[in-house]
Amino acid sequence: MISDIFENSILCKKCETKMNKVKFRKNGFVFRAMICPNCGEKIIHPLDEQEYNKFVNLKNKEFEVKMRLVGNSYAVSIPKEIVSFMREQEKMMDEMVKLCFEDFGKLSLNFNIPNENTRIIKAKEYKLIKNNKPVVYTKEFYDSANPENKKSFIIKKSKKKNE
């Protein structure tokens, strides 16, 4: 039987202290790692790192897919590469997914929703600066629980006569 290397004690290569098992999240992925309590040296599990690199490669790829009319709805084909990756990640393909109209020209399809209480809140701020002074300031706010309350504020600074 093959055992996982992380099931054994591992000594830090810098200070030879016994490393501790930890888990951390990055972009929705849970990484298994070993961290040295003395110097902070970290070793990420190679399989987790490999899966994450596959994800990054897929994420950076752009696919052209067809949209077809099927009955009273439209269907979009999902490339086999993406479906295969999701199956490897043990996502259930027969479950319902959430589709939302995120912005003009942008749809969002969410496969991995842990529970109905999941909520996405986004806030963006932009400043247009001229001569080291803010001229235009915008704020955008989005709440997935209340998409009808999406707000954008544009604040223009008034020019003073002596400027």
N, C-alpha and C positions, 0 to 999 in steps of 0.2 A: 504494500500500500504506500502511495506517495503522500508525504506530509508537506505541509506548508512551512516554508522557512521562517515565517513570522510566529510559528508555534514554539520556536526555540528561543533561548536567551541569546541576545545579541549585545555585544560590547561595542561601545563607541570607538571608532578608529582614531579619534583625536585624543581622547582622555582615558579610554579603556574603562569607562563607567557603564554599568548595566543600563540599557535603554528601556524605556517604558512604552507600552502599546497605547496609541491614541487613534482617534478617528476625527477627521475634519471634513467640512463640506466646501466644495468649490463648484459653482455653476450647476448645482443640483446633484453633483456626484459626491458620494461618500468615499473618502480615501482612507485606507488603513495605513498607518505609519508607525514608525518607532522614533522616539525622540529622547535625546540625552538630557536628563535633568540637570546635569552639571554645565555643559557648554552649549546646549540647544541644538546640536547637530540633528538633522532629520533625515530619515530614510523612508521614502514612499514605497508602498508595495508595488513591485514591478507590473503585476497584472492590472492593478487599478490605474496605474500610469498609462499602460498600453491602451486600455479601454477609453480613457480620457482623451488620449491623442487621436483615436479613431473618431470620437465625438467632435473634436476640434476640426479635424479634416473634413468631416461631413458638414459641419456648421459653416465652414468657409466656402463650401461648394455651392454653386447656383445651378438649379435644375430648371429646364424648360419642360412643362407638363401641359397636357391638353385638358380643357374644360369641356365637358359634353353635357347635353341635355338628356336626362334619364327620367321619363315621366314628367312630373311637375317640378323636379329639382335638377340641380346641376351637380355633376360628379367631377372631381379632380383626381387624376391618377397620382399616387404616391410612389416614387421610385423604389425599386426593390432594395437598393442599397440602404435606404432609410428604414424600411420595414425589417430587413434582416438585422440591422443594428439594434432596433427596438426589441426584437424578439430575444436577442442575446442578453439584453438588459432585463429580461423577464417581464416586460410590459404586456398586458393582455390586449390583444388586437380586436377582440370581439366586444369589448366594453364600449359604452357610450363615451364620446369625447366632447369637449366643449369647443364650440366655434364662435368667435365673436368678431365683429367688425371693429377693428382697433382704431383705424384712422383712414383717411381718404386713400384708397388704393392699397390698403393693407388689412388682410384677414389674419386672425390668429387661431391656430388649432392646437388645443392643449390635451395631451394624452394622459399625463400623470398628475391627476388632481387628487391629493390625499383625502380630503373630505369636503363636504359642501360649505364649510365655514371658511375655506380658503379665500383670501381677499388680496387683490393686487392694488396697491396704491402707488401712483407715479406722480412725481412733481419735478418740473423743469423750470429753470430760470435762465434768462438770457439778458445780457446788458450790451448795449451798443455805446461805445465810448468814443468821444471826439475831443481832442485836445485835453486828454486826461480827465474828462468830466463825462458822467453818464448822460446820454441824450435820450435813449429809448430803453425802457426796462420792461420785459415781459415775464409773466408767470403763467404756467400751465399746470393744471391739476386734473388727475384722473383717478377714479375709484371704481374698481370692477364690480363692487356690490351695488353701486348706484351710477351706472354709466350715463344716465340722463343728466347728472350733475356735473358733467365734464365742464371745466371752466378755463378760460384763457383771459388774462388781463394784459393790456398794453398800456403802459404809463409813459407819456411823453413829458419830458422836462420842459418847462416854459423857458424861453430865452429872456434874460434880463437885458434892459436897454444898454447897460454899460459893458456887456460882453461882446 
